[in-house]
Amino acid sequence: MIDFEIPAETKAIRAKVREFVQQVCIPAEATCTAENFDSVLVQLREQARGQGLWCPFIPEAHGGMGLKPLANALVQMELGESFLGALSLNTQGPDDATMLTLLEHGTELQKEKFLAPLLEGEKRICYSMTEKAAGADATGMQTTAVLDGDNWVLNGEKWFSSSASVADIAVVMAKTDPDAPRHEQYSTFIVELPNPGYQIVRNIETMQPHSDLGLKLGGSHSEIKIENLVVPRENLLGGQGQGFNMGQHRLAYGRLRHGMHNVAIAQRALDLAAGHVVERETFGKRLADRQGVRWMLADCAAEIYKARLMLLHIAYKAERGEDLRQENGIAKVFLAHMVHQVVDTALQLHGALGYSHDTPLARWYVGIRSQRLVDGPDEVHRWRTGANVIKAFEKYGTTASACGGELL
Ligand SMILES: Cc1cc2nc3c(=O)[nH]c(=O)nc-3n(C[C@H](O)[C@H](O)[C@H](O)COP(=O)(O)OP(=O)(O)OC[C@H]3O[C@@H](n4cnc5c(N)ncnc54)[C@H](O)[C@@H]3O)c2cc1C
C-alpha cells in the first residue's frame, strides 16, 4: 500500500509556515530595501522564533525545529515563495547545507565556535569550492594547502562563492594530498572572515541585474584571491582528504533545497498567472475563458504536480535512510526546468506586465536560469543518471530500478 497521508502534526507545521510566509514575509517584500534590510530581518526573525519557526531541519538539541525530511520538504516548499521566507527562519542557502556539514563532521570545538553562531543567526557562511579552473569536475581544483607547523597555508583562487560578501565564515576546499587517489586529494578548511589571505577580488556581475538589496540578501557571487591564507590546524573540517566526500554530502541537500524552493516559486508564479487571467479581458473575453490559456495553465499544473511527487518520494526515501542519489539527480534537473517553464508561462500570460518589475516574475525568470548550472550542471547529472539506467539494465534486465526505485 502507498500511503499519501501527511501526519496531522506535519500538516499543522506546514500551515503555520504558509501563513507566516503569506501574511508576513510576502507583504514585507514590498517595503524591504537595502537600507532597512537589517532591521526588517531582525523583526521577521523575532516573529518567526516567537512562533517556534527556526532552523527547520536542525535538531531540537541545537535549537532547531528538528523536522524530518518530509516535514522539512513541505516547509521549504512554502518558504521559497518569498525571498524573505528562508532567511526569516535562518534556513537560507548556502548556510543551510553548510550547517549540516558542520553538524555531521565538525569537532566539538568547531560546533561551539562556528556552528552555534550560525544557528543563532548571528553569522553567515559561504562555500568556496569552484574555481575558474574547475567547476563541474571539481577534482580539477588547483588551490593548495600545505601544513606549516600548527597551521595550514592556502594559496590559489575561487570563483562564484555565493554570499561571500556577507559571510563571516568561509568553508574552503584545497588540495592537501596531491599523490592520493583523485577523490581523496582535497580537504576542507574553516576560515574566519575578514581575513587578509581571503580577498574578494570582485562580486561578479551576472545575468541577475545588480541590486544593493540583492547583495544584502547574500545574492552576490564572488571571485576570491587566496594568498598565504593561514588556517589553524584545528580548523580542518572532517579530516584530511575528506573534502570531496563532505562536499558531495553538502551539495546533495543543497540540490534538494533548490528544488523545494523551485516548487514554491512555480506555485506562486502559477497563482499570479491565475489571478491575472481571471481579471484580464482581451477581444471581449476573459483570458481565463480561452482554451489556449487553460492549456497553458494545465501544463504548468502538471509540472508542479510531478515536481511535488518527486520531492515527496525523495523525502520518503530519506526518512527511511535509503539511497536516493538516482532520484536526487533526476529531480535536480527536472525541477530546474519545471520552474523555468512555469515562470516563463506566467510571465507570458502577464504580457508586458510580466516583463516589468511590478511583479516578481521577471526577477525569478533571470534568477532561475542558474538552477541548471549550480550544484552540478544538467549534463553531468544526466550523464550519471543515464549511466545508472544502463547499470540497472545490465544487472536486472530492466531499467525500472533506475526510474523511481521501489515504486514498481
Ligand atoms: C549562481 C551560481 C552560484 C554558485 N554558487 C557557488 C558557490 O557558492 N560555491 C561554489 O563553490 N560554486 C558555486 N557555483 C559554481 C557552480 O557549482 C559551477 O558553475 C558548476 O559546478 C559548473 O561548473 P563550471 O561553471 O566550471 O562549468 P564547467 O565545469 O566548465 O562546465 C561547462 C559546461 O560543460 C558541460 N559539461 C561539463 N561536464 C560535462 C560532462 N561530463 N558531460 C557533458 N557536458 C558536460 C555542461 O553543459 C556545463 O554547464 C555557482 C554557480 C552559479 C552559476
The ligand as an ORCA input file, in Angstrom:
! r2SCAN-3c Opt
* xyz 0 1
  C      24.566     31.395     -9.470
  C      25.683     30.460     -9.137
  C      26.041     30.253     -7.807
  C      27.100     29.410     -7.489
  N      27.477     29.280     -6.179
  C      28.576     28.542     -5.862
  C      29.079     28.520     -4.515
  O      28.513     29.113     -3.607
  N      30.219     27.820     -4.271
  C      30.887     27.137     -5.234
  O      31.897     26.527     -4.944
  N      30.426     27.145     -6.538
  C      29.319     27.848     -6.865
  N      28.867     27.912     -8.178
  C      29.596     27.211     -9.198
  C      28.855     26.003     -9.779
  O      28.845     24.945     -8.874
  C      29.558     25.652    -11.096
  O      29.295     26.712    -12.003
  C      29.090     24.350    -11.694
  O      29.551     23.267    -10.938
  C      29.614     24.194    -13.132
  O      30.991     24.396    -13.184
  P      31.611     25.399    -14.279
  O      30.841     26.657    -14.214
  O      33.076     25.490    -14.077
  O      31.319     24.720    -15.668
  P      32.249     23.658    -16.431
  O      32.736     22.622    -15.497
  O      33.253     24.397    -17.224
  O      31.209     23.045    -17.438
  C      30.675     23.865    -18.503
  C      29.551     23.120    -19.194
  O      30.067     21.954    -19.804
  C      29.103     20.934    -19.820
  N      29.666     19.755    -19.175
  C      30.540     19.684    -18.148
  N      30.844     18.409    -17.842
  C      30.145     17.641    -18.718
  C      30.006     16.230    -18.919
  N      30.654     15.349    -18.150
  N      29.192     15.798    -19.921
  C      28.517     16.676    -20.700
  N      28.601     18.022    -20.547
  C      29.386     18.494    -19.567
  C      27.884     21.485    -19.080
  O      26.963     21.991    -20.028
  C      28.453     22.616    -18.269
  O      27.486     23.626    -17.969
  C      27.793     28.728     -8.517
  C      27.416     28.921     -9.864
  C      26.380     29.777    -10.171
  C      26.009     29.978    -11.615
*
